[in-house]
Amino acid sequence: MTTQMDRFQEMRIFTRIVERRSFTLAAEDLQMPRYRIDEELCRGRLEVVLPTMPPPAPPVSVLYPQSRQLSPRVRVFVEWIKEVFAQSFRLRAALLVYRERTKTIPGAPMKTALCVLACLLCGCAATPSASVVPDDEVRRLMARENVQGLALAVIDRGQVMSVKTYGKRNVERDLPLMPQTVMYGASLTKAAFAYMLLQLVDEGKLDLDAPLTALLPQALPAYDRQPWDFSDLAEDERWRALTPRILLTHSSGLANFRWVEPDRKLRFHFDPGTRYAYSGEGFYILQLVVERGLGLDTGREMQRRVFDRFGMRNTSMAWRPDFAANLADGYTLDGRMEPHDERSRPSAAGSMDTTIEDQARLWAGVVRGEGLSTASRAMMVKAWLPIGSASQFPTLTAAPAIWPQSLAAGLGVVAFVDRSGPAWFKGGHNDSTGNMVLCLERGQRCVVMLANDVRAERIYPELARRVLGETDMPWGWEYGWFKPSGFQSAAQLPTQLPK
């Protein structure tokens, strides 16, 4: 007689053979623990049908022996389980706590039973879905902070769920911001550029751990003419330690940009690879590797490998004349208008012009891993280098801190451990621009926020919460003005850890 497990195995075999998103599989009366099929759902091999009519959640029991000498760990664990079920509306299951009066489960030690129960609890909650914020709520938040223009996209299970725009692209001329309005991508460019580099890695054209001496036809300081002038580093041999991975993780030791230095000259502030300090200069070096080392054109490669792949018709690494017809000007903290900058030359550090429609397509593709091998997609969001600063800026002098989210540098993005699992984000900012992409790996959920008004950043934490639910996004690190609550400064740490 065919069992449910047999039927499930047949389904797994079928989905592995098909492996196409166009097929939707349903099991009429088959109910499996969610953790058994999460991988298939995340990879798109299985799809949820009738998501508004989920089956009733089965009861979960905790069995433990009644004893005056019951282990404190067991007591704490049981109380924690009760609290989880009491507070979490997603689990929707009643907790039944039974006491076995004489002995524990026959043949199974208590530790094993509790471990099994923990695994079941991790899988029994349905993967949450992203939500679309009501228009009235978005407008209320914008009015509170005097935000002139905002674009918002929601991605759920790797697919674009919603794309909306609010406010004006130019207040003075009373021009509305639209989904096709061209906006400045700022440093979101860096993450898109990193995605392109990982394609080169997949093709064997780029080694992330190769030193610059193996990637460039001449020494880095020998490039002494604009736009590639690194002659300031000629007296410091530490440039030889730089690799693409070090540059992608913002651990080069260089300032964000040379013009923030008192003498406007490049210098190393620490040994490459030893700590995180955001640096656009590192991406200039990466672009030099692409163009002089590999002989490729950055603009054309980004267009072919990223923008064309995802159907981003209104995105470019350099200014296009056709952008002028539907272009967003920017607004500063004091409400002053700044005209959109027509960037004539591609820059890996931040020259991308784009639209919210195109950014929604891009990040939906990225969170699905489209265009990359499984290994490279995992590398992009892996925690490569712990971040130990209380804020992202100032890059070299921020106070030390410890983040319980395990904040770390990925490749072109910042990774952290959310309550839902692995997560990552990337911001983009200048005096009149505020952009943010925040993605949770579980459920392939993202919120994409672009604004031609830097004041919009003050409502991003609330918008993200409305879209993704409660997260552990380290807003205090990303935005220095945000009152942090999820980290301890080094001064606050105890001198001795409790035993």
Beta strands, then each sheet from edge to edge (+ up, - down):
strand 1: 60-65
strand 2: 95-100
strand 3: 149-156
strand 4: 159-170
strand 5: 175-176
strand 6: 183-184
strand 7: 224-225
strand 8: 228-229
strand 9: 330-331
strand 10: 337-338
strand 11: 353-354
strand 12: 385-386
strand 13: 401-402
strand 14: 408-409
strand 15: 414-418
strand 16: 421-430
strand 17: 433-440
strand 18: 445-451
strand 19: 488-489
sheet 1: 1+ 2+
sheet 2: 5+ 4- 3+ 18- 17+ 16- 15+ 14- 12+
sheet 3: 6+ 11-
sheet 4: 7+ 8-
sheet 5: 9+ 10-
sheet 6: 13+ 19-
end
